[in-house]
Amino acid sequence: MLTVFIVLVALFVIALMVKTHNERNKAARLSRLSLKASEALVNASMHKMRLASMSPEEAFIE
């Protein structure tokens, strides 16, 4: 009976460790996606400002 209890506790601890690891991976993935989205917004803003400073002919060629 004690052996069964120890095995169940060990399985529970392993399950918690796996869940924690998965949550950390998910948080890291979300952080990377957020960074990529921020970079895309900055790039779009810079491109928009650059186009606004060009003449219509330059913007058309661009």
Contacts in CASP RR format, 6 or more apart in sequence:
PFRMAT RR
TARGET T0000
AUTHOR 0000-0000-0000
METHOD contacts of the structure
MODEL  1
MLTVFIVLVALFVIALMVKTHNERNKAARLSRLSLKASEALVNASMHKMR
LASMSPEEAFIE
51 59 0 8 1.000
51 62 0 8 1.000
54 62 0 8 1.000
END
